[in-house]
Amino acid sequence: MAARGDPAARALLVEAGELDRDQRAATEAFLAGAAVPVVVSSADPRRSDRPHGTRVSVPPLDDDEQFDLWADAFRDVADLDDGELRSLVAQFQLPPHVVRSAAATVRRELPYEDELDAVQLAWRAGLDEARMGMDELGRRIEPRAGWDDLVLHERQTNVLREIVAHVRQRPTVHQEWGFAQTLRRGLGVTALFAGGSGTGKTLAAEVMAKELGLDLFVIDLSQVVSKYIGETEKNLRRVFDAAEAGGALLLFDEADALFGKRSEVKDSHDRYANLEVSYLLMRMEAYRGLAVLTTNMKKALDNAFLRRIRFVVDFPFPAEHERAEIWRRVLPPQAPVKDLDPRLLAQLTVAGGSIRNIALSGAFLAAEEGEALQMRHMAAAARTEYLKLERSLTPTEVRGWV
């Protein structure tokens, strides 16, 4: 409620989000009985049987308007030049009051900050403001892993670095070089990570998020997909609308829950499943950040779908020498070890995710005994991990351990 001058001269601003049927009815009843002028703000035109006054469509700020907004908010903050401001504008799509809030945070923290400069503080403030709408929609992973933590073939690593370049250089190529005007559509950076469980798909996304200074949100598509017609699109829309504010790296896990070999349309649900796929692809292609899908069954995916993804990265099951390298990297240098041999540990035919589980479980077993970490601890931890995988250790896998 805002009042100026005469107490009777008042107007009411109502911000309406997504409403269910009962909430919509209650809102309409409240608006109908309001005794003051009312302004209703919503992302979409509101449908109602009641007569309304003037409807005004407010377009989003374009890049130049966003730049002016950021420049004005940060005008008295030193060490922020036009290029750095344009990088912030390219990354964040925040409303004016949130940009001003981020600027206020930078001014407050800058005099007391020894490690971060104004640019880094502004970037962090933008992330903090943008993630508020995302925390309830996905699982946020704090990006800590670096390129040295990945054990992949050089060809896969090169593609991951190319993806990073596409995201990082987006302002230069799209705006400064004019590709956004000539191409217009399909400018989003999209990728598919294909490989078995534990082969490093999520770790690769974490490495890229850290390199780009972005939040990483893991969205479980099996939780997003609904059996009710229209609900899946609604859930996907909420995710993308919230993520647009900060351009987070979105990792859609278990893409097989939504995608498959699309065959003949047999009924309305099959037809609508195809619409859900098309909607997700459309939002990915228009997304300002980086959207990554993961799958365990690349061969089951429709070729028409694969053609619309800019990058496809295969994560193969690690060979024995690669498993040995994973073992070397997963064991901390300060951990007390005795006669641990990564080459023997690499005989276990498991992927990186299971290797990390076995190493950690073995460490807890050794710590409980008050002993250094030994092969027998790893053997016990491996048996537990294999039970989870519904497998049995073979003599070949533990040959030479004792």
C-alpha positions as CSV (number, residue, x, y, z in Angstrom):
1,M,0.0,0.0,0.0
2,A,1.5,3.3,-1.0
3,A,0.1,6.7,0.1
4,R,1.0,10.3,-0.8
5,G,-0.5,13.5,0.4
6,D,-4.1,13.1,1.3
7,P,-4.6,9.7,3.2
8,A,-7.5,9.0,1.0
9,A,-5.4,9.2,-2.2
10,R,-4.1,5.7,-2.1
11,A,-3.4,2.9,-4.5
12,L,-2.7,-0.8,-4.0
13,L,-0.1,-2.8,-5.8
14,V,-0.8,-6.6,-6.0
15,E,2.0,-8.8,-7.2
16,A,0.4,-12.1,-8.4
17,G,2.6,-15.2,-8.9
18,E,1.4,-18.6,-9.9
19,L,-2.0,-19.3,-8.3
20,D,-4.0,-22.4,-8.0
21,R,-7.8,-22.4,-8.6
22,D,-8.7,-21.5,-5.0
23,Q,-6.1,-18.8,-4.7
24,R,-7.2,-17.3,-8.0
25,A,-10.8,-17.2,-6.8
26,A,-9.8,-15.6,-3.5
27,T,-7.7,-13.0,-5.4
28,E,-10.5,-12.1,-7.7
29,A,-12.9,-11.7,-4.8
30,F,-10.4,-9.4,-3.0
31,L,-9.8,-7.3,-6.1
32,A,-13.5,-6.9,-6.8
33,G,-14.1,-5.6,-3.3
34,A,-11.1,-3.2,-3.2
35,A,-12.1,0.4,-2.4
36,V,-8.9,2.0,-3.9
37,P,-7.3,1.9,-7.3
38,V,-5.5,-1.4,-7.8
39,V,-2.5,-2.3,-10.0
40,V,-2.1,-6.0,-10.6
41,S,1.4,-7.1,-11.6
42,S,1.9,-10.6,-13.0
43,A,4.3,-12.4,-15.5
44,D,1.4,-13.3,-17.7
45,P,-1.9,-11.6,-18.7
46,R,-4.5,-12.6,-16.0
47,R,-7.6,-14.4,-17.1
48,S,-10.9,-13.4,-15.4
49,D,-14.6,-13.1,-16.1
50,R,-14.6,-9.8,-14.3
51,P,-14.2,-6.6,-16.2
52,H,-10.7,-5.0,-15.9
53,G,-9.3,-1.6,-16.5
54,T,-6.4,-0.9,-18.8
55,R,-4.0,-3.7,-19.5
56,V,-0.4,-2.6,-20.0
57,S,2.3,-4.9,-21.3
58,V,5.7,-4.1,-19.9
59,P,8.5,-5.6,-22.1
60,P,11.7,-6.8,-20.5
61,L,14.7,-4.5,-20.5
62,D,17.0,-4.9,-23.5
63,D,20.7,-5.1,-23.1
64,D,21.3,-1.4,-23.5
65,E,18.7,-0.6,-20.9
66,Q,20.2,-3.3,-18.6
67,F,23.6,-1.7,-19.1
68,D,22.3,1.8,-18.1
69,L,20.6,0.3,-15.1
70,W,23.8,-1.4,-13.9
71,A,26.0,1.6,-14.7
72,D,23.7,3.9,-12.7
73,A,23.6,1.5,-9.7
74,F,27.4,1.1,-9.7
75,R,28.3,4.6,-10.8
76,D,30.3,5.4,-7.6
77,V,32.0,2.0,-7.3
78,A,35.6,2.2,-8.5
79,D,37.3,-0.3,-10.8
80,L,34.2,-1.3,-12.8
81,D,34.7,-0.4,-16.5
82,D,32.2,-0.7,-19.3
83,G,33.5,-4.1,-20.4
84,E,33.1,-5.6,-17.0
85,L,29.6,-4.1,-16.6
86,R,28.6,-5.6,-20.0
87,S,29.8,-9.0,-18.7
88,L,27.6,-8.6,-15.7
89,V,24.7,-7.6,-18.0
90,A,25.2,-10.6,-20.2
91,Q,25.1,-12.9,-17.2
92,F,22.4,-11.5,-15.0
93,Q,18.8,-10.6,-15.8
94,L,17.8,-8.9,-12.6
95,P,15.0,-6.4,-11.9
96,P,16.1,-2.8,-11.1
97,H,15.6,-3.0,-7.3
98,V,17.6,-6.2,-7.1
99,V,20.5,-4.6,-9.1
100,R,20.5,-1.7,-6.7
101,S,20.5,-4.1,-3.8
102,A,23.5,-5.9,-5.3
103,A,25.3,-2.6,-5.7
104,A,24.6,-1.7,-2.1
105,T,26.1,-5.0,-1.0
106,V,29.3,-4.3,-2.9
107,R,29.6,-0.8,-1.4
108,R,29.1,-2.2,2.0
109,E,31.7,-5.0,1.7
110,L,34.3,-3.4,-0.5
111,P,36.2,-1.5,2.2
112,Y,36.6,-4.6,4.3
113,E,37.4,-7.1,1.5
114,D,41.1,-8.0,1.0
115,E,40.8,-10.9,-1.4
116,L,38.0,-9.9,-3.8
117,D,37.9,-6.8,-6.0
118,A,34.8,-4.8,-7.1
119,V,34.2,-7.0,-10.1
120,Q,34.3,-10.2,-8.1
121,L,32.1,-8.7,-5.4
122,A,29.6,-7.6,-8.0
123,W,29.6,-11.0,-9.6
124,R,29.1,-12.7,-6.2
125,A,26.3,-10.3,-5.3
126,G,24.6,-11.0,-8.5
127,L,24.8,-14.8,-7.9
128,D,23.4,-14.3,-4.3
129,E,20.5,-12.3,-5.6
130,A,19.7,-14.6,-8.5
131,R,19.8,-17.9,-6.6
132,M,17.0,-17.0,-4.3
133,G,14.4,-18.2,-6.7
134,M,16.3,-21.4,-7.6
135,D,17.0,-23.1,-4.2
136,E,13.6,-24.7,-4.0
137,L,13.6,-26.0,-7.6
138,G,16.9,-27.9,-7.7
139,R,19.9,-29.1,-5.8
140,R,22.7,-26.5,-5.7
141,I,26.3,-27.9,-5.8
142,E,29.0,-25.6,-4.7
143,P,31.6,-25.8,-7.5
144,R,34.9,-26.8,-6.1
145,A,36.4,-29.2,-8.6
146,G,39.0,-28.1,-11.2
147,W,40.2,-29.4,-14.5
148,D,42.9,-31.5,-12.7
149,D,40.1,-33.5,-11.0
150,L,38.8,-34.8,-14.3
151,V,40.2,-38.0,-15.7
152,L,39.0,-38.0,-19.3
153,H,40.4,-38.5,-22.8
154,E,41.8,-35.3,-24.3
155,R,39.1,-35.2,-26.9
156,Q,36.4,-35.0,-24.3
157,T,38.3,-32.4,-22.2
158,N,38.7,-30.2,-25.4
159,V,35.0,-30.3,-26.0
160,L,34.3,-29.2,-22.4
161,R,36.7,-26.3,-22.8
162,E,35.0,-25.3,-26.0
163,I,31.7,-25.3,-24.2
164,V,33.2,-22.9,-21.6
165,A,34.4,-20.6,-24.4
166,H,31.0,-20.5,-25.9
167,V,29.5,-19.3,-22.6
168,R,32.3,-17.0,-21.6
169,Q,32.5,-15.2,-25.0
170,R,28.8,-14.9,-25.5
171,P,28.7,-11.1,-25.0
172,T,31.5,-10.6,-27.5
173,V,30.1,-12.9,-30.2
174,H,26.4,-12.1,-29.8
175,Q,26.4,-8.4,-29.1
176,E,29.8,-6.9,-30.2
177,W,30.1,-9.0,-33.3
178,G,26.4,-9.0,-34.1
179,F,25.7,-12.7,-34.3
180,A,22.6,-12.2,-32.2
181,Q,21.0,-10.1,-34.9
182,T,21.9,-12.4,-37.8
183,L,21.0,-15.7,-36.2
184,R,18.2,-14.5,-33.8
185,R,17.3,-18.0,-32.6
186,G,19.1,-21.0,-31.1
187,L,21.7,-18.9,-29.3
188,G,21.6,-20.9,-26.1
189,V,24.5,-23.1,-25.3
190,T,23.2,-26.7,-24.9
191,A,25.0,-29.9,-24.2
192,L,24.3,-33.6,-23.7
193,F,26.5,-35.7,-21.5
194,A,26.1,-39.4,-22.3
195,G,27.6,-42.2,-20.2
196,G,27.0,-44.7,-17.4
197,S,26.5,-43.8,-13.8
198,G,29.6,-42.5,-12.0
199,T,31.6,-41.8,-15.2
200,G,32.1,-38.1,-14.4
201,K,29.1,-36.3,-16.0
202,T,28.2,-34.3,-12.9
203,L,31.8,-33.7,-12.0
204,A,32.4,-32.2,-15.5
205,A,29.5,-29.8,-15.0
206,E,30.9,-28.8,-11.6
207,V,34.3,-28.1,-13.2
208,M,32.7,-25.9,-15.9
209,A,30.6,-24.0,-13.4
210,K,33.7,-23.2,-11.3
211,E,35.6,-22.1,-14.4
212,L,32.8,-19.8,-15.4
213,G,32.0,-18.6,-11.8
214,L,28.4,-19.8,-12.0
215,D,26.1,-21.6,-9.7
216,L,25.4,-25.3,-10.6
217,F,21.9,-26.5,-10.1
218,V,21.0,-30.2,-10.6
219,I,17.4,-30.7,-11.7
220,D,16.1,-34.3,-11.5
221,L,14.0,-34.6,-14.5
222,S,12.3,-37.7,-13.1
223,Q,10.8,-35.4,-10.4
224,V,9.9,-32.7,-13.0
225,V,8.0,-35.1,-15.4
226,S,4.4,-35.5,-14.4
227,K,1.7,-37.9,-15.6
228,Y,-0.8,-35.0,-15.7
229,I,-1.0,-33.2,-19.1
230,G,0.5,-29.8,-18.9
231,E,2.2,-30.2,-15.5
232,T,5.6,-31.1,-16.9
233,E,5.7,-27.9,-19.0
234,K,4.6,-25.9,-16.0
235,N,7.4,-27.4,-13.9
236,L,10.0,-26.8,-16.6
237,R,8.8,-23.2,-17.0
238,R,9.3,-22.5,-13.3
239,V,12.9,-23.8,-13.5
240,F,13.9,-21.8,-16.6
241,D,12.1,-18.6,-15.5
242,A,13.9,-18.7,-12.1
243,A,17.3,-19.6,-13.7
244,E,17.2,-16.7,-16.2
245,A,18.0,-14.2,-13.5
246,G,21.5,-15.6,-13.0
247,G,22.2,-17.8,-16.0
248,A,23.1,-20.7,-13.7
249,L,24.5,-23.9,-15.2
250,L,21.5,-26.2,-15.3
251,L,22.2,-29.9,-15.2
252,F,19.1,-31.9,-16.1
253,D,19.8,-35.3,-14.6
254,E,18.0,-38.5,-15.8
255,A,17.0,-37.1,-19.2
256,D,15.8,-40.5,-20.1
257,A,12.7,-39.8,-17.9
258,L,11.5,-37.4,-20.6
259,F,13.4,-38.4,-23.8
260,G,13.3,-41.7,-25.6
261,K,13.0,-43.1,-29.1
262,R,9.9,-41.2,-30.2
263,S,7.8,-43.6,-32.3
264,E,4.4,-43.2,-33.8
265,V,1.9,-41.1,-31.9
266,K,-0.7,-43.6,-30.6
267,D,-2.7,-41.4,-28.3
268,S,-3.0,-38.0,-26.8
269,H,-0.5,-38.7,-24.1
270,D,2.1,-39.7,-26.7
271,R,1.4,-36.5,-28.6
272,Y,1.7,-34.5,-25.5
273,A,5.0,-36.2,-24.5
274,N,6.4,-34.9,-27.9
275,L,5.2,-31.4,-27.0
276,E,7.0,-31.6,-23.7
277,V,10.2,-32.6,-25.4
278,S,9.8,-29.7,-27.9
279,Y,9.1,-27.2,-25.1
280,L,12.2,-28.2,-23.2
281,L,14.4,-27.9,-26.3
282,M,12.9,-24.5,-27.1
283,R,13.6,-23.2,-23.6
284,M,17.2,-24.7,-23.7
285,E,17.9,-23.0,-27.0
286,A,16.7,-19.6,-25.7
287,Y,18.3,-19.9,-22.3
288,R,20.9,-17.3,-21.5
289,G,23.1,-19.7,-19.5
290,L,24.3,-23.2,-20.1
291,A,21.8,-26.1,-20.1
292,V,23.2,-29.7,-19.9
293,L,21.2,-32.9,-20.1
294,T,22.6,-36.3,-18.9
295,T,21.6,-39.7,-20.2
296,N,22.7,-43.3,-19.6
297,M,21.1,-44.4,-22.9
298,K,22.3,-42.2,-25.8
299,K,21.4,-44.8,-28.4
300,A,17.7,-44.6,-27.3
301,L,17.6,-40.9,-28.1
302,D,15.9,-39.5,-31.2
303,N,18.3,-38.2,-33.9
304,A,16.0,-35.2,-34.4
305,F,16.6,-34.4,-30.8
306,L,20.3,-34.8,-31.0
307,R,20.6,-32.5,-33.9
308,R,19.2,-29.6,-31.8
309,I,21.9,-30.0,-29.1
310,R,25.0,-28.0,-29.8
311,F,27.5,-30.3,-28.0
312,V,27.4,-34.0,-27.3
313,V,30.0,-35.4,-25.0
314,D,30.5,-39.1,-24.4
315,F,31.8,-40.2,-21.0
316,P,33.1,-43.8,-21.5
317,F,33.7,-46.3,-18.8
318,P,37.3,-45.7,-17.6
319,A,40.0,-48.0,-18.7
320,E,42.3,-49.6,-16.1
321,H,45.0,-47.0,-16.4
322,E,42.4,-44.3,-16.0
323,R,40.9,-46.0,-12.9
324,A,44.4,-46.1,-11.4
325,E,44.7,-42.3,-12.0
326,I,41.4,-41.7,-10.4
327,W,42.6,-43.7,-7.4
328,R,45.7,-41.6,-7.1
329,R,43.7,-38.4,-7.2
330,V,41.0,-39.5,-4.8
331,L,43.4,-40.3,-2.0
332,P,44.4,-37.1,0.0
333,P,48.1,-36.6,0.5
334,Q,47.7,-36.2,4.3
335,A,45.8,-39.5,4.7
336,P,47.8,-42.2,6.5
337,V,48.2,-45.1,4.1
338,K,50.2,-48.4,4.2
339,D,51.0,-50.4,1.1
340,L,48.1,-49.0,-1.0
341,D,48.8,-49.7,-4.7
342,P,46.6,-47.8,-7.2
343,R,47.4,-50.2,-9.9
344,L,46.0,-53.1,-7.9
345,L,43.0,-51.0,-6.8
346,A,42.3,-50.2,-10.5
347,Q,41.6,-53.9,-11.1
348,L,38.1,-53.2,-9.6
349,T,35.9,-52.7,-12.7
350,V,33.9,-49.7,-11.3
351,A,33.6,-46.1,-12.5
352,G,34.8,-43.0,-10.8
353,G,31.8,-42.5,-8.6
354,S,32.1,-45.9,-7.1
355,I,35.9,-45.5,-6.7
356,R,35.2,-42.4,-4.6
357,N,32.7,-44.3,-2.5
358,I,35.1,-47.1,-1.8
359,A,38.0,-44.8,-0.9
360,L,35.8,-42.9,1.6
361,S,34.3,-46.0,3.1
362,G,37.7,-47.6,3.4
363,A,39.0,-44.5,5.2
364,F,36.2,-44.7,7.8
365,L,36.9,-48.4,8.4
366,A,40.6,-47.6,9.0
367,A,39.9,-44.6,11.2
368,E,37.5,-46.7,13.3
369,E,40.4,-49.3,13.9
370,G,42.9,-46.5,14.5
371,E,45.0,-47.9,11.7
372,A,46.5,-46.6,8.5
373,L,44.5,-47.1,5.4
374,Q,45.3,-50.5,3.9
375,M,44.3,-52.8,1.0
376,R,42.1,-54.9,3.4
377,H,40.1,-51.8,4.3
378,M,39.5,-51.2,0.6
379,A,38.5,-54.8,0.1
380,A,35.9,-54.6,2.8
381,A,34.6,-51.2,1.4
382,A,34.6,-52.7,-2.2
383,R,32.4,-55.6,-1.0
384,T,29.9,-53.2,0.4
385,E,29.9,-51.1,-2.8
386,Y,29.4,-54.2,-4.9
387,L,26.4,-55.3,-2.8
388,K,24.8,-52.0,-3.7
389,L,25.6,-52.5,-7.4
390,E,24.2,-56.1,-7.1
391,R,27.6,-57.6,-8.1
392,S,30.2,-59.8,-6.6
393,L,33.9,-59.3,-6.4
394,T,35.8,-61.6,-8.7
395,P,39.2,-63.3,-8.0
396,T,40.7,-61.3,-10.9
397,E,39.7,-58.0,-9.4
398,V,41.4,-58.6,-6.0
399,R,44.4,-60.6,-7.4
400,G,47.6,-59.6,-5.6
401,W,45.8,-57.6,-2.9
402,V,47.0,-59.8,-0.1
